[in-house]
Amino acid sequence: MQKDKKFSIKKTDKKTLEKWYRLMVLGRRLDEKAPNYLKQALGWSYHAPYAGHDGIQLAIGQIFEAKKDFLFPYYRDMLTVLSAGMTAEEIILNGISKAADPSSGGRHMSNHFAKPELNIQNVSSCTGNHTLHAVGTARAIKLSGTKAVSISSQGESSVSEGYVYEAITGADKEQLPVIFVIQDNGYGISVPKKDQTANRKVANNFSGFKNLKIIHCNGKDVFDSMNAMDEAKALVLKTGNPVILQANCVRIGSHSNSDAHELYRDEFERNYAKEYDPLSKFRRLLLRYNRFSEEELLSIEEDSKQIVKKAHKVGINSADPSPDSIYDFVTPESFQTVKFPLGLHQKNEGTKIKYITALNETLKAEFRLNPETYLWGQDIANKDKGGIFNVSKGMQKEFGEKRVFNAPIAEDFIVGTANGMSRFNDKIRIVVEGAEFADYFWPAMEQLVESSHEYWRTNGKFVPNITIRLASGGYIGGGLYHSQNIEATLTTFPGIRVVYPSFADDAAGLLRTSIRSKGITLFLEPKALYNDPKAEAFVPDDFEVPFGKAKIHRTGIDLTLITYGNTTPMSIEVADKLAKETGVQIEVIDLRSLLPLDTETILQSVKKTNRVLVVHEDKIFSGFGGEIVAQIASEAFEYLDAPIKRVGATFTPVGFNRILEKAILPNNEKIEIALKELLAY
């Protein structure tokens, strides 16, 4: 700690002391009132009392500079956000889930406080995952040259999460201006700290980190907390390096209103916690050192009663969210294609190029268009190499290390920091290789799920603008973790887009639309087609393909074949073959976009042909084709002259040996057999 402490009971001016005491008293009144709403069935069904964390929470909010710094609070941070600028009225609106709640409009759990207008960020219930977002925001702060800090506040048990380690490791490696505040009250719900970590002070788990400073303070003491936070921020602003500040707190009450700490804390421990009440201590100091009289403090306390009383009236009389609003802010508005509104172009228009070339050239074009576009991932920026498949070749050379850089082998970190970095401003567009192969994306699923409901959860106030590229599928002899398909899982999440282009032109058009759009797009690339002549296409300049618009590659009247990805060229080949041999005309629809799905084009074709075959590379069982079949059965059953048939992979992993791979994945022969059976029905 600093030898010459800035804050003390004697040095701090009376006006500041009064401000602090007002905040502390007001916060405690709200903290104690919250459970009453639940008892009266008025809301606040989740409340995690902060009493015992008063010193550090007051300090976080006082050090935070609204609209400049970024604050990521956790569910126990009621006094933190009150100190940072939220009002008692806003706290109550959040607690009882009203439409006017500035955090989420009643969409998120109570006690998840936010006000994006002040840069107090909305975070989810996933313990500690906002550390990754704080690091991403700190990266943007550093790149912009802004003198500001990103603050992540959390409990000590969150440090047990792997992604918290990824966040702190990344901040240390990149030397980012972020303060990780660990409020240590000794418990993770009922789990004592000794069951979480070997170190008595969890911050010491990071003592070997090169660029990281660790500060310890008494989180129950206002002045020690203020001095520690002041030191932490000054260090970050001076050095640009991260700081961990561990505040020793005490949890006076239960973890939350659904917890009974009497079941695991004895009477002695509970009484001990009450004796160390930070608010009572601060009040005693103000009187002992004659900074305030008893009458002055009573007046402040009476004022807080009236503030809470008025805030309560506003909250109770405030409107509830409308049931009709549930569809608002699910998926953000996409870029509106103008030059090619249907995602189609004239035959032979443009230059014929490979799939991989289309991706590379489109990335470069979009980076030239918007200087706030960034790209990172594993192995994507090494001299002339651009990823395992060279999709990003030459990117770093042209756009520099600040815009194109390698990420650690930590998929959650890659996606989580993208979420955080996009919070800095709405112009930023981020492209990440979510994993070198789609099969390795699973560690990042926690962050994908988190990011998928940001727009909805914040009531339209924030959406991560990220394109996640994933090399997907098989036919390369890759086996496990190199040849699986994951789109059936991805399409179950509302709030994101999933596209799967089969040809160079669609790859270019959809990538352009993805980068220019708000929100998250999972951009799946059939890697077996990167350099395959079958996927080559003429690509016009600035080609655009809208989301949710399928492409009919060949028209027909006898059967509809619906496909995407690696199986699209196969399906076209088989349809052409049967046309020559038998004269049968098969309509081949390439979905291009899975989420949103072009149901209209599918149904129009089915009503015309009366027979349907769905072909995709992924497993038949629980594959995306099941959704297509269900929609057809629901909306066009009366038009069918035969059962809907599917071709896809077996319900097994994709094997490494080429013989096994061939037996598992669909191919021309399997598609042809299915078509003939369906036509003969």
N, C-alpha and C positions, 0 to 999 in steps of 0.2 A: 504493500500500500504506500501511497505518498506520505512522506514524512510531514510535510506541511499541508495538513488537511484543509480542504476548502470549506467544508460544512461542519458545524458543531453547534451545540445549544447556545454557546456564547457568541459565536461569530455571525451566525445566520440572522439576517434582519427580520424584524417582527412581521413585516408584510408577507414575507415568504413563509415564515412559520405558520402564520394564520392560514395562508392558502393551503399548506400541507395538512394542517389539522382539519380544515373544512373538508378536504377531499377524503381524509381518512375516516372521519365521522360519517360522512355521507355514504361512503362505500360500505362501512360496517352496518349501517341501517338497512341498506339494500340487501346486503349479504344475509342479514338476520330475517328480513321480511320475505325473502324469496320462498322459503318452504311453506309459508302461509298460503301462498297462491295455490299450491298443490293441495293442501288440506281443504281448501274451499272449492276445489275442482275448477280453478280458473286458469290453470296452466303451470308452467315452470316445472314440468315433470322430471327434468334433470337439472340439478343444481349441485355444483361442487364448491363448497364454501372456501373462501380464501383466508379466513381469519388465522393469523399466525404467519402469514406471508406479507404482512402489511408494509414492512420497510422496503423490501426489494421491489414490490409492485409499485409503490409510490415512486420510487427512484427510476424505474424503467420509463414510466410515463412522463416524468419530468425531464429526463434526458432526451427523450424522443422529440424530434422537431417535425411537427405535422406538415404534410404535403412535400416534405423533402426527404426525411428518413423513411424507412419502411419497417413496420412493426408486424410481427407474426405472433400473436398471443395464443395461449392455449386455454382450455376450458375453465381453468381456475383463475383466470386473469381479470376478474371483475374490476379490482382497484387499478390494475395496470391500465385498462382502457379508459376508465374514468379519469385517471391522472393524465392520460394522453389526449383527452379532448372529447370523449363521449359524454353525453348528459345522462342524468338519472332517468329522464323520460325515455331515452333511447335504450337504456339498460332494461327497463321494465317492458317496453315494446318487444324487445328480443325475448325476454323471459317468458312472456305469455303469448308469444308467437303471433303477433298482430301483422296485418298487411303493411303497416308503416314501419315495421322493424327495419332499420337501416342495414342490418347484417344480411338478411336473406328474405325478408318479407314473410317470415313464418315458415320457410321451407326447410330450414336447418334446425338442429337440436337447440333447445334453450341453453344458455351459458356459452354459446359459441359466438362471441362478440366480434363485430367488425364494423368498420366504416371506411370503405375504400376511398371516399372523398378526402379523407385525411391520411391515406396510406396505411390505415389499420386494416390489415388483410383478413379476409375470410379464410379460415382453415377448416379442415375436416375433422372427424372424430378419430382418425387413424393416428395413434399416438406418435408424436414426434415427426411425422412425415413432412411437416412444414419446414424442417431444417433444410431440406433439399431446396425448397422454394426460396428460402432466405439466402441460400448460397447463390442460386441463379440470379436473384435480384442484385446481390452484391457484385456479381460478375458484370451486370449491365451498368451498375454504378461506376465500377472501375473503368469500363470501356468508354463511358461518357465523360469521364473526368470530373464528375460531380463530387463535391465535398459532402458526403452523406454516409450514413451507415445503414446496414440492414440488421435488424434485431430479431432473433429467434428466442422465444421464451417457452420453457417446458419444464416438466418435472424430472427428477433424477432417474426414475424408472424408464423413461423414454430412451435413455442411453443404452439400454439393452437391445434396442432395435438395430438391425444391421444397417438400415439406410441412414441412421443417425451417424454411424461411423463413416459411411460413405460421404456424407455431407461435410463432416469435420475434416476428414482426410482431403477432400477436394478443395475446401477453403484454404487449408494449409498449403497444399501444393500450388494452387493458383494465386496465393497471397491476396485474399479478398477481404474487403471491409465489412466483416460481419461479426456481431457479438452474439455468442450463444449463452443465454442466461439459463442456468440450471437451478431451479428452485427445489432444494432438497429438504423434504419434510420427513424423510426416513421410511416412507411407505409407498408402495404401488398398490393402491386399494388396500388389501389386507396383507400383502406380501412385504415383509420387512426388507430393508436394503441389503442385509447380509445374504439374502437369497437371490439378489440381483447381481451383485458384483463382489469381487474380493477386496477391492479398495474401500476404505471407510469413506473417502471422498471420491466420488465417481469421476470428477474432473481430472483426477490424477491418472486415470487410465490413459490420458493423452499427453502425459508429461514428456514423452520423447519426441513429440512433433517439432519439426525444425523451426517453423515460422509462427508458431502458436504461443500466445501468452496466456497463462492461467492465473486468475485472481480469485481469492477466496474472501468472503465477507460474511458478516452476521446479518442475514436477511430479516431478522426480527428488529433490528435497530435502524431507525430512519437515517441517522447520520452516517453510519458505517456503510449502509447501502448506497446513499447518495454519493459518497466519496468514491466508492468502488465503481459505480456506473460512470461517474465523471471521469475517473482514470481510464476506464475501459474505452470510452468513446474518444477521449483525447489520444490514446495510443493508436486506435484504429485510424483516426483521421491523420495522424502524423506518419505512421508507418505503412498504412494500407493493409496491414496484416490482421488476421482474425484473433479474437480473444474469447476465451471461455471464462465466464464469471459464475462461480458456484456460490450460491447464497444458502447459508444454513438457516432453515426455517423450522417451524413446528406446526403440525396440523392440529388445531384445537378441537375440531369436530370430526365427524365421520368423513370418509372419502366423498360421499355424495348422499343425497336423500334416499338412495336405494341401498345404502350400506349401514351397518350397525357396528360401530367400532368397539362397542362393549363386548363383542364376541371374541375379540383378539387383543384388546388393550385393557390392562387391569386398571383399577381405580387410581392407584398411585400414579401411573403414567398419564392418565387423563387429567388428573389434577395438576401434575407437573406442567403439562402443556398449557393449561389455563393460566398458571402463574407467570408464564412467559409471554402473555398477551402483549403484542407490540403497541397496540393502541393505548392500553392502560399505562404502559411504561412511558410513552411519549407524553401523555397527559401529565403524568407525575413530574417529568422533567420540566415541562413548561411552567408548572407551578413552583417547583423547587428552586429554579433559577430566576424566579420573578419576571419571567417574560410575559406572562398573562396572569390575570386574576381569576379567581373562581367564577366570578360573575361574567367575565368575558368569555370564558370557555362554555359556560351554561348557555350564553346567548348564541354562540356558534352552534351548539348542539340543538337548541330550539329551532334555529334556522334550518338545519338539516331535516328536522322533522317535517317542517312545512314544505320543503322542496320535495321530499318523498311523497307527502300527502298530495301535492298538486300533480306530481308525475303519475301517481297511482290513478288519479281521476282521468287524466289524459289517456293512460293505457287502457283502463277499463272501458272507456267510451270510444276507443279507437276501433275501426272496422276490422273484422276478421278477413283472412284471405278468401277470395271467391273460388268455389270449386271449378269454375270455368277457366281459372288461370293456370291450371296444372300443365297446360300445353304451351304456355308462354315460356320462351327462353330455353327450350330443350336443345335445339341445334341452331347455332348462329347462322345468319344469312350468308350465303356463299357469293363469291364473285360472279357477277352477271356477265356471261359471255355475250359479246356483241358482234365481233367479226364472224364467228362461226356459232350461231345460237343453238344449232342442233348437234354440234360436234362432228359435222360432216364437211367434206371438201370435194372438189372436182377430181376425177380420176387423173392421176399423173401430175397433180398440182404440187409444186414444191420440189424438193430434192429427195431421192430415195436413199434412206440411211438405215443403219442397224438400230435395233432397240436400244442398245447401250449408248450409241451415239446420240440418239434422241434425248435420253435422260441427261447426258453430259452437256449437250448444247443448250437444253432448256434451263438447267441449273445456272449456267453461266449467263444466259440472257436475263434471267430474273435477278441475279446478283448485280448485274449492271444497271438494271432498272431501279432497284431499291437498295441504297447503300446500307440500310439497316436490316439486311438479310444475313443470316448466319448459318453455318453448317458445322456440325461436329459428330463424331462417332468413333468407333474403334478402327484404327488402322487406315484412316481416310486421308491423312495428310503427311505422307512420307515421300519427300522429293517428287519423283514422277509417278509414284504409286498413289492410287486413289481408292482405297478400300480393297477388299479381297478380290473384287471383280473389276476394279479400275473405273467404276462409274464416276467418281469425283476426280478423275485424273486432271491435273493442271489447275484445279480450283485454288489451292493455296498459293501457287505461283502467281496467279493473276490477282487474287483478292487479299492476300496477306494472311499472316498468322492470327491476327485479331478476329478475322471473320471466318476463317476455315482452320480448324484445329482438331487434333486427336483428343479423344476422351479416354479415360481409364476403362478397363474391362469391368464395368459396373453399370449394367443396363438401367437399374433404378435411378442411378445418379444422372445418366444421360437424359432420361425423360423428365425426372423431377426438377433438374436445374433449368430445363427448357421451359417448364411451367413457370418457374420463378422469374427467369429472365424476361419472359414476355409480359410480366406485370409492370415492367419499368415504363413502357409506353406502348401505345396501340399501333405504332408504325412498325414495330419489330416483327419480323417474320423469321421463324426458325425451322430449319430442316435438319433432322437428325437421322442417322442410321441407328434405329432402335436396337439393333443387334446385327452382327455380321451375317447371321442366318436367322430367318424368322423363328426357327425352333428354339433359339436362345433368348427369345424375347420374354419368356415367362417371369424372370426376376423383375421386369419392369411393369408387370401387370398391376401391381399395387398402385403405381403412379398413373397408369392409364385409367384405371377405375376412378381414382381421385380426380384426374383431370377431366374425365368425361362428364362429370356433373358439376363442374365449376360454374358454367354459365347458368344452369338452372338453379344451383344452390345459392348463388349470389343474386338471384332475381335479375339477371341480365347485366350486372355491373362489371363482371370480368369474364373473359374467355381466353384461354391459352391459344395463341395463334401458331400452331405447330404442324408440320408435315413430318410424319414418321415413316421413313422408307424401310422396307423389309424385303430382302431377297427370299422368295418363297418357293416352295414346291420341290419336286424331285426330278427324275430323268437325268441325273448327273452322277449316279452311283455314290451318293453321299451317305446314305443310311441315316441312323438316328442322329438327331440334332442338326442334320444338314439337308433333309429331304421331306420334312413333314409340312402339312398345311394347317394353318391356325385360324382361317377366316371364319369358320363356324362359331368359334368362341368370340371373336372380336365383334361380330355383328349382333351380339346379344346386349350390347351396351348402348342405351340411348345417349344422344349428345355428341357422338362422333360420326365420322364418315369412313367408309371402307371401300376402296376402289382396287380393281385388279385388271389393268389393261393387258391386252394380248398382243398388240402390234405397236410398232414404233410411233405411228402418228397419234394413237390414243394415249400412249405413254407420255408423249410430249404435251399433248393438250390437257390431260388430266393433271399432270405435274404442275403445269402453269396455273391452272385453276386452283389447285390445292394450296400453292404457295400464296396466291393473291387473296384467298378467302380467309375469313375469320374462322377460328375454331380448329379442331383437331381432325386431321385426315390420316388414316392408315393407308399408306400407299404400298400395296403389295406387288412385287415384281417377279414374274415367273423367270427365275434366273437361267433356266435351261434355254430360254429364248433370247438371252442377251445378244448373242452373236449368231443366232440361227437365221439363215436366209429366209426361212418361212415367216419370220416376224418383221422382216424389212418392209418399209412402207414409204410412200412419198409424204413428206411433212412440209406443209406450207409455213411461211414465216409467221410467227406469233400465233400458231394454231391453238385453239381453245376447245375444250370439251366440257360441257356442263355436267354437274353431278346428276345422277338419277336419270340418265338418258341412254338407253341401250342402242346398239347398232345392228342393223340387219345386214349381214354380209351377203346373203343370197336369199332371194324370195322364193316362195313355194306355196303349193296349195294342198299337198298330201300329208305333211307332217311338220310339226314345229320342234326344232332342236334348240334347246336353251343351254348355253355354256358360257365359260369365261376362263381366262388364264391359259395354262399350257394345253388344255384340251380344245381350245378354239381352232387352231390350225388343223388339228386332227379331224375335228368335226366337219370342217369345210372340205377337206380332202375326201372324206368318206361320202359326203353328200354329193360332191362332184362326180365321184366314181359311180355311185348308184344312178345318177342322172344319165350318165353315158351308157351304162349297162342295161338299165330297165326303163329309163324315161321318167322315173319318179322324181317329183320336185319337192325337195325338202327345204323348208325355211330355217336358216341358221341365224339365231339371235345371240350376239355377244353382249352380255350384260354390261361389261365394263365397270359399272358401279353396282356394288351390292347393297350398300347403305348410304344414301337412299336407293331404293330399288324401283326400276321402271316397270311397275305392274301394268300400266296401261298398254304398253307395247306388247307385253306378254299375253295379256287377255285378248287383245285384238287379233293376234296371230292364232291363238287357240280357237277362237270363234270361227276363223277362216279354215283352219286345217283339220280340226277335230281330233288330232292325235298329238301326244307330247312325249318327247324324250328329254330328260334333264341329264346333262353330262358335266361332271367336274372331277378334278383330280383328287379331291379330299375323299375321305371315307363316306360310303353311302349312309351308314347308320349315323344319325345325328349330324350329317353334313348339311351345308347350307341349302342343298337341293330340297331338303325336307320342307323348308319354309316356302319355297317356290311351289312345290306340289300342293301344300296346304292352301295357299292362296288361290291356285287354279281350281282346286276341288270346291272351295267355298264360293268362288265368284263365277265360275264357268262350267260347273258340273254338267249342266244340261247340254252343253255343246260337245261333250266328249263321246267318241265312238269306240274308245278302248281305254283300258286302265293306263294311268300315267306310269311311265317306266323310268328308271334311273340307272345310270352307269357311273361308277366311281371306284375308289379304292376299297380293298377288303378291310374288314374291321381288325386290322393289325397295324403295328408300326411299319414303316417303310424300311425294308432290309437293305444291307450294304451290297451284298453280292448281286450282280446284275441279273442273275437268274431269278433271285427272290424279288428284286425290284419289278421285273417284268410281270411276275405272277401277281403282284400286289396292285400295281397302278393300271389305270385304264389306258387303252391304246386303240389304234385304228381298227384292229380286228374285233375287239370287244364292242366297240361302238357300232360297227357294221352288223354284227350278230343281233344286237339289241334293236337296231332299226328294222331289220328284216322281220324279226319276230313281231314287232309292233305293227308294221305295215300289213302283216298277214293275219292279224287278229280279226 
